[in-house]
Amino acid sequence: MKAPKVFATVVASVAALALAGGLAYAIEPAQDPRTLPMPVKAQDTSIAKQVASIIVYEDQEEAVAMATEFDEIHNELALDAVSSRATLAAQHSASREKAASAESESAASRDAESAETLSAEVVVTKPLEVISPEGDEMTPDTINVNGDVMTYIPSYETASAPASGAGLWMGSDSTVDGSWGYFIGHNPGDFTCVMTLKSGDPVTVCDSDGQTRTYHVVDGFTVPDDIYWEDIQSRVTNYGESIILQTCCGDNAHYRVVIAD
């Protein structure tokens, strides 16, 4: 009977140990597999990776340092460029202001010179007006044919010119109405001067209102003495403000006609 008791005791002890071990295992928290010891080779590989990561980190840190240094250099160059542009702009502005000032001074100098010249001209002109010869001004109803001055009278569509001077045969003697006046005179006589008129020669009229105007010869031609007014009208009346001069050619067969405007 003693042996079975011993066996029973042993069995009970084993069961108690097993139960205690199971409870301990159940109570102990589960361990993270990543914290478990690694095999030797795996540990070597981990160290190599750590070294490589350290090298990469150092390269990155150096790269960041270089980038930071580059940014500082770039900012410094940018500030230098802005400063240079500001300096150039200030120099350009100063140059323009200096040029404008010089131009203003030059203009003022020219104005002063012009004023002095004008003043001198005025001083010189006044004595000339005083010593100008009298009688140069034409009186009303006179005509100056290239230096030959004579009076004229109304001779509207008469058969012959006045014995002396000239006659207003057609049109108007006004020098400001924008129209024409037709003057006639004798050759030989006071209108002989008409025979020598050429292009550009002056003819001055002082009309009955005392208005004076100088015309210049633009056309001249000879026609038979049996010609009609209608045959030459369009040729001599298309010059606006103008005068027409007519005289005999001295051969009792032709007339000389001259237009000035």
LODO-834674 format. One line per field, with one value per residue (C-alpha): residue number from 0; residue in three letters; x, y, z. Coordinates in nm, 2 decimals. Layout:
num <- [NUM	...] $
residuo <- [ALA	...] $
east <- [X	...] $
north <- [Y	...] $
up <- [Z	...] $
END
This chain:
num <- [0	1	2	3	4	5	6	7	8	9	10	11	12	13	14	15	16	17	18	19	20	21	22	23	24	25	26	27	28	29	30	31	32	33	34	35	36	37	38	39	40	41	42	43	44	45	46	47	48	49	50	51	52	53	54	55	56	57	58	59	60	61	62	63	64	65	66	67	68	69	70	71	72	73	74	75	76	77	78	79	80	81	82	83	84	85	86	87	88	89	90	91	92	93	94	95	96	97	98	99	100	101	102	103	104	105	106	107	108	109	110	111	112	113	114	115	116	117	118	119	120	121	122	123	124	125	126	127	128	129	130	131	132	133	134	135	136	137	138	139	140	141	142	143	144	145	146	147	148	149	150	151	152	153	154	155	156	157	158	159	160	161	162	163	164	165	166	167	168	169	170	171	172	173	174	175	176	177	178	179	180	181	182	183	184	185	186	187	188	189	190	191	192	193	194	195	196	197	198	199	200	201	202	203	204	205	206	207	208	209	210	211	212	213	214	215	216	217	218	219	220	221	222	223	224	225	226	227	228	229	230	231	232	233	234	235	236	237	238	239	240	241	242	243	244	245	246	247	248	249	250	251	252	253	254	255	256	257	258	259	260] $
residuo <- [MET	LYS	ALA	PRO	LYS	VAL	PHE	ALA	THR	VAL	VAL	ALA	SER	VAL	ALA	ALA	LEU	ALA	LEU	ALA	GLY	GLY	LEU	ALA	TYR	ALA	ILE	GLU	PRO	ALA	GLN	ASP	PRO	ARG	THR	LEU	PRO	MET	PRO	VAL	LYS	ALA	GLN	ASP	THR	SER	ILE	ALA	LYS	GLN	VAL	ALA	SER	ILE	ILE	VAL	TYR	GLU	ASP	GLN	GLU	GLU	ALA	VAL	ALA	MET	ALA	THR	GLU	PHE	ASP	GLU	ILE	HIS	ASN	GLU	LEU	ALA	LEU	ASP	ALA	VAL	SER	SER	ARG	ALA	THR	LEU	ALA	ALA	GLN	HIS	SER	ALA	SER	ARG	GLU	LYS	ALA	ALA	SER	ALA	GLU	SER	GLU	SER	ALA	ALA	SER	ARG	ASP	ALA	GLU	SER	ALA	GLU	THR	LEU	SER	ALA	GLU	VAL	VAL	VAL	THR	LYS	PRO	LEU	GLU	VAL	ILE	SER	PRO	GLU	GLY	ASP	GLU	MET	THR	PRO	ASP	THR	ILE	ASN	VAL	ASN	GLY	ASP	VAL	MET	THR	TYR	ILE	PRO	SER	TYR	GLU	THR	ALA	SER	ALA	PRO	ALA	SER	GLY	ALA	GLY	LEU	TRP	MET	GLY	SER	ASP	SER	THR	VAL	ASP	GLY	SER	TRP	GLY	TYR	PHE	ILE	GLY	HIS	ASN	PRO	GLY	ASP	PHE	THR	CYS	VAL	MET	THR	LEU	LYS	SER	GLY	ASP	PRO	VAL	THR	VAL	CYS	ASP	SER	ASP	GLY	GLN	THR	ARG	THR	TYR	HIS	VAL	VAL	ASP	GLY	PHE	THR	VAL	PRO	ASP	ASP	ILE	TYR	TRP	GLU	ASP	ILE	GLN	SER	ARG	VAL	THR	ASN	TYR	GLY	GLU	SER	ILE	ILE	LEU	GLN	THR	CYS	CYS	GLY	ASP	ASN	ALA	HIS	TYR	ARG	VAL	VAL	ILE	ALA	ASP] $
east <- [0.00	0.30	0.42	0.09	0.09	0.43	0.33	0.02	0.23	0.47	0.18	0.02	0.34	0.40	0.04	0.09	0.41	0.24	-0.05	0.18	0.38	0.07	-0.06	0.27	0.28	-0.08	-0.01	0.33	0.26	0.34	0.68	0.73	0.91	1.12	1.28	1.38	1.76	1.85	2.09	2.45	2.43	2.11	2.28	2.57	2.33	2.15	2.48	2.58	2.25	2.29	2.63	2.49	2.21	2.46	2.67	2.35	2.25	2.59	2.57	2.22	2.35	2.64	2.40	2.17	2.47	2.58	2.23	2.22	2.55	2.44	2.12	2.33	2.56	2.26	2.09	2.42	2.45	2.09	2.14	2.46	2.26	1.98	2.24	2.42	2.09	2.00	2.34	2.31	1.96	2.08	2.37	2.14	1.89	2.17	2.30	1.96	1.90	2.24	2.17	1.82	1.98	2.24	1.97	1.77	2.07	2.14	1.77	1.78	2.11	1.95	1.65	1.87	2.06	1.74	1.61	1.94	1.92	1.55	1.64	1.92	1.69	1.44	1.70	1.82	1.48	1.35	1.61	1.54	1.17	1.26	1.50	1.29	1.22	0.87	0.65	0.72	0.36	0.12	-0.19	-0.54	-0.61	-0.25	-0.06	0.31	0.42	0.77	0.88	0.66	0.39	0.07	-0.28	-0.58	-0.94	-1.26	-1.28	-1.54	-1.56	-1.45	-1.33	-0.99	-0.76	-0.72	-0.48	-0.25	-0.21	-0.43	-0.79	-0.99	-1.17	-1.34	-1.36	-1.27	-0.96	-1.01	-0.70	-0.89	-1.20	-1.04	-1.13	-0.96	-0.93	-0.85	-0.64	-0.56	-0.31	-0.14	0.19	0.36	0.25	0.24	0.17	0.48	0.63	0.38	0.57	0.88	0.72	0.84	0.75	0.80	0.80	0.61	0.30	0.15	-0.20	-0.33	-0.70	-0.97	-1.00	-0.62	-0.55	-0.21	-0.12	0.18	0.12	0.37	0.36	0.25	0.15	0.17	0.07	-0.01	-0.34	-0.47	-0.65	-0.97	-1.01	-1.31	-1.32	-1.49	-1.19	-0.95	-1.18	-1.12	-0.75	-0.72	-0.98	-0.89	-0.63	-0.85	-0.71	-0.52	-0.49	-0.48	-0.28	-0.34	-0.17	-0.11	0.19	0.26	0.19	-0.18	-0.25	-0.19	-0.24	-0.01	-0.19	-0.02	-0.16	-0.02	-0.14] $
north <- [0.00	0.23	0.22	0.33	0.63	0.73	0.70	0.90	1.17	1.18	1.20	1.48	1.67	1.64	1.75	2.05	2.15	2.12	2.32	2.59	2.60	2.63	2.91	3.09	3.06	3.19	3.48	3.58	3.85	3.76	3.87	4.08	3.85	4.15	4.17	3.81	3.74	3.70	3.44	3.54	3.59	3.80	4.01	4.07	4.18	4.42	4.58	4.63	4.79	5.02	5.13	5.19	5.40	5.60	5.66	5.76	5.99	6.16	6.21	6.36	6.59	6.70	6.76	6.97	7.17	7.22	7.33	7.57	7.72	7.75	7.93	8.17	8.24	8.28	8.52	8.72	8.74	8.84	9.12	9.23	9.24	9.45	9.69	9.71	9.78	10.05	10.21	10.21	10.35	10.63	10.70	10.70	10.93	11.17	11.17	11.25	11.53	11.67	11.66	11.82	12.09	12.15	12.16	12.41	12.63	12.61	12.70	12.99	13.11	13.08	13.27	13.54	13.56	13.58	13.86	14.05	14.00	14.11	14.41	14.49	14.45	14.69	14.95	14.92	14.92	15.24	15.47	15.31	15.39	15.75	15.79	15.60	15.82	15.97	15.89	15.52	15.43	15.41	15.61	15.46	15.39	15.33	15.04	14.97	14.76	14.63	14.98	15.19	15.36	15.51	15.58	15.40	15.50	15.30	15.21	14.94	14.77	15.09	15.06	15.22	15.26	15.60	15.84	15.81	15.57	15.26	15.18	14.91	14.75	14.45	14.29	14.45	14.64	14.51	14.34	14.13	14.00	13.68	13.77	13.93	14.28	14.34	14.65	14.80	15.07	15.20	15.09	15.30	15.48	15.41	15.04	14.97	14.82	14.53	14.41	14.33	14.15	13.79	13.52	13.62	14.00	14.20	14.41	14.60	14.75	15.00	14.97	15.24	15.14	15.20	14.83	14.73	14.39	14.27	14.01	13.81	13.72	13.36	13.36	13.58	13.53	13.72	13.71	13.87	14.20	14.06	13.80	13.80	13.81	13.47	13.32	13.40	13.43	13.08	13.11	13.44	13.42	13.10	13.23	13.36	13.69	13.81	14.09	14.08	14.34	14.40	14.64	14.67	14.50	14.81	14.63	14.72	14.35	14.19	14.23	14.12	13.97	13.90	13.74	13.79	13.64] $
up <- [0.00	0.05	-0.31	-0.46	-0.23	-0.35	-0.71	-0.64	-0.48	-0.77	-1.02	-0.82	-0.81	-1.19	-1.25	-1.02	-1.20	-1.53	-1.42	-1.28	-1.60	-1.81	-1.59	-1.60	-1.98	-2.00	-1.77	-1.93	-2.21	-2.57	-2.68	-3.00	-3.24	-3.35	-3.01	-3.00	-3.04	-3.40	-3.55	-3.59	-3.97	-3.94	-3.67	-3.91	-4.19	-3.96	-3.86	-4.23	-4.30	-4.00	-4.13	-4.48	-4.34	-4.14	-4.45	-4.65	-4.36	-4.36	-4.74	-4.70	-4.43	-4.65	-4.94	-4.72	-4.60	-4.96	-5.06	-4.77	-4.87	-5.24	-5.12	-4.92	-5.22	-5.45	-5.21	-5.18	-5.57	-5.60	-5.34	-5.53	-5.86	-5.71	-5.56	-5.90	-6.08	-5.83	-5.87	-6.25	-6.23	-6.01	-6.24	-6.55	-6.37	-6.27	-6.63	-6.77	-6.52	-6.61	-6.99	-6.93	-6.72	-7.00	-7.26	-7.05	-7.01	-7.38	-7.47	-7.22	-7.39	-7.73	-7.62	-7.47	-7.80	-8.00	-7.77	-7.82	-8.20	-8.21	-8.00	-8.24	-8.54	-8.38	-8.32	-8.68	-8.83	-8.67	-8.84	-9.17	-9.14	-9.07	-9.37	-9.62	-9.92	-9.95	-10.24	-10.26	-10.17	-10.46	-10.47	-10.55	-10.92	-11.02	-11.18	-11.18	-11.47	-11.39	-11.27	-11.50	-11.29	-11.44	-11.35	-11.49	-11.55	-11.61	-11.98	-11.98	-12.32	-12.50	-12.86	-12.77	-12.48	-12.30	-12.47	-12.17	-11.88	-11.87	-11.87	-11.68	-11.97	-11.80	-11.46	-11.13	-11.01	-10.65	-10.52	-10.26	-10.43	-10.57	-10.93	-11.23	-11.39	-11.75	-11.83	-12.17	-12.29	-12.60	-12.77	-12.86	-12.54	-12.17	-12.22	-12.43	-12.12	-12.15	-12.47	-12.27	-11.97	-11.91	-11.67	-11.30	-11.37	-11.11	-11.17	-10.88	-10.86	-10.60	-10.64	-10.60	-10.23	-10.17	-10.13	-10.29	-10.43	-10.64	-10.91	-11.11	-11.48	-11.54	-11.91	-12.23	-12.59	-12.92	-13.10	-13.42	-13.38	-13.52	-13.24	-13.01	-12.63	-12.62	-12.80	-12.51	-12.21	-12.07	-12.10	-11.92	-11.64	-11.46	-11.22	-10.94	-10.80	-11.11	-11.37	-11.76	-11.96	-12.33	-12.58	-12.95	-13.10	-13.32	-13.65	-13.66	-13.68	-13.34	-12.97	-12.69	-12.39	-12.05	-11.74	-11.38	-11.06] $
END
